[in-house]
Amino acid sequence: MNATVIETERLELRRAGVEDAEAVARLWADPDLMKYMGGPRDREKVRQMVREKAAHSSGDPVAIWCTTERTTGNVIGDCGLLRKEIEGTPETEVFYLIAKHRHGKGFATEAAIALRDYAFNKLGLSRLVALIDPKNLASVRVAEKAGFSHERDVVRPSGKTMALFSAKKKRARK
């Protein structure tokens, strides 16, 4: 597993390992959590995906990360950076998913900001995107708080229209 860990005031973000397969599967199988993300996933398929990605990790930070509370060490969500092609353009997408019992505490915003800063300052990326179902107002608020702005609506290969939010690395002032 990649040793990279991003620490915030309340969270630790780390690459998902084999031991996290069940926690991630539980999140992705929750119909309420996944309502705006294509619906719930099959738990066994998610467990297998996490195990395979962890076992064959190349250390690539563009991946699924676990979101854990620093005080308890409990996995309360997942987040990460994913490579996506959007209307023929390669992009890096930031995503965040927090367990329902931890909603409303700012954890998603904290994770999104940490990933944004990591992508810009450590990975050298100059642009990130977030694809958000326009009906997912909570996710829209998180993206905006993390410095993302609505750029345009895009139609995904599934035919679903998503709002494309983007953030660009701020240039240092001279």
N, C-alpha and C positions, 0 to 999 in steps of 0.2 A: 504494500500500500504506500502511496505517496505520503511522505512525512509532512507535507505542507499543511499547516493549520492556520486559519485566520481567526484571530480572537478579537472580539468586541467587548464592550462593557459587560454584557450579559450572556453572550453566545460564543460558542466555538464551532467553526465550520471546518469540516474535514472531509476528505474524500471517503465515500461510502466503501466499507469493507465487507468481507464475507459475513462477519458477525452482525451487520446491519440489515441483512436481507429481509428478515421478518418485519422489522420496524418500517422499512420503506414500503414493503408489500402491504402492510396494514393501511398506510396512508393512501396509497394508490388504489386500493380496493374500496375506499370509502366513497359512496355515491355522492354525498354532500360536498366533500372536498373536491372531487373530480368533475363536478357538474359542468364547469366551464372549460374543462381540459379534456374533452372528448369522452367523458364518462369513466366509470370505474374500470380498473384493469383486473385481470385474472391474477389472484395472489401468487399462485405457483409460478406463472410466467414471469412475474416481477421478481420473485425471489431468485429464480434462475438467472435472469438478466443481471441482477446486482452481483450475484456470485461470480458469473462469467466475467463481468467487467472488472471486478476486484481481482480476480485470479490472473487476468491478462493485462493488468494495468501497465501502461508504458510510462506512467508518471505524468501523463497529459492532464493539465489542470482543467481542461475543457471537458467537464464530466459532471456526474451527479455527486453532490456533497451532502453529508448529513448535517443538520442543524441541531446542536445540542445545547442545553442550558448549562452554563459553566458551574452553577451552584450544585446541580444534581447529577450532571453527566448524562441525563436522559435525552434520548433523541425526541425532539418535539416537531421535527419537520425535515424537509429536504429542500435543497436549492442547488444552484449550479450555473454553469455556463455550457451552452450547447451550440454546436455548429449547425446552422440552418441555411438553406437556400430560400430566399424570398424574392419571388418574381425575377428569377435568374441571377440574383446577386448573392454572393456568399456573405453571411452575417454571423455574428456571435450573439446569441440570445441569453439573457439573464432570466432565471426563473426562480420562484420561491413558493413553497407550500408549507403551511404550518397547521398542525393538528388543531381540530376545532376547539378543544378545551384550553388552548393557549391563544385563541384569537382575541383581538382587541387590546393587546399589550405592546404593540409596536415591534414584535419580533420579526415580522416579514420585512418591514422597512429597514430594520437594523441589518438584517442579512443582505438585502438588496444593495444597501449603501456599501457594505463591506465587500461584496463581490464586485461592485462597480469600481471601487478604489483599487482593489487587487488587480482587476483586469487592466485598468489604465496605468497604474503605477508599477506593478510587478511584471505584467505580461506585455506591456507596451502597446496595448490596443488603443486605438483612437476613437472607436465607436462601438456602442453596444445597442442592442434592441431588446424590446419586450413585446411579444405578441400576446394580446389580451382580448378575450371575448368582451365586446363593448358592454354587455350586461353585467359583467363582473366589476361593479363599482368599487368594491374594496381593493381589488388588485390595481385598478386604475389609480386610486388614491396612493397606494404604496409606490407605484412607478413615479408618480408626480413628486412625492416627498423625497424620492431618491434621485431627483433631478432629470427624469425622463419627460419628454414632451411628445404629445400626439403629433405624429408626422403625417400619417394618412391611413386610410383603410386599405387592406389587401385581401384578396381572395386566395385562400389556401388550396392545395391540390384536392382536398376533400370537398371543396365548394363552399366552405364556411368562410364568412367575412370576419376578419379579425382586425382590431385596431393595432397599428404598428406605432409603438412609442420608441424614441431613440434618445440617447445621451451621447454627447461628444466630450472627449477629454478637453478640459480647459487649457489653453496655452498659458505658459508662464509669462508674467508681465516683465518687461525689461526695465 
